[in-house]
Amino acid sequence: MLVLSRQRDESIMIGDQIVVTVVDVRGDKVRLGIKAPAKIPVHRNEIYEAIQRENLEAAKLKPADTKSFHPQA
């Protein structure tokens, strides 16, 4: 893991398209601003992990399991 020190209003670049800026520091909390192309998803880690769990569960579904999603007219 690369560890960098930054102060408020300082940034780091990830590749050529992603800029991470320290917006605010209060006690033990740091607010970050992230500028990235719309095609690159940016999530907090706990949200990313929840998405991955949901995707794994969805991949386990069989076609018959999805019938309740599309009620017959």
C-alpha positions, 0 to 999 in steps of 0.5 A: 500500500502506498501511503502519502501525506497531504494537507487540506486542498492538496491532491493526488493523481491516480492515472491521468483521469482521477484526482483525489483532493483533501477537502477538510480534516476535522479530528480523526475524520478526513473529507475527500473530493474525488474527480473521476470520469463518469464511467469509473464507479466511485464508492465507499468501501462498505458500499462496494462490498455490499454491491459485490455481495448482492451481485454474488447472490443475484448470480446464484438465482435460477430463472425460476427464482425470478418469476415473481419479479415479472408478474404475468398480466 
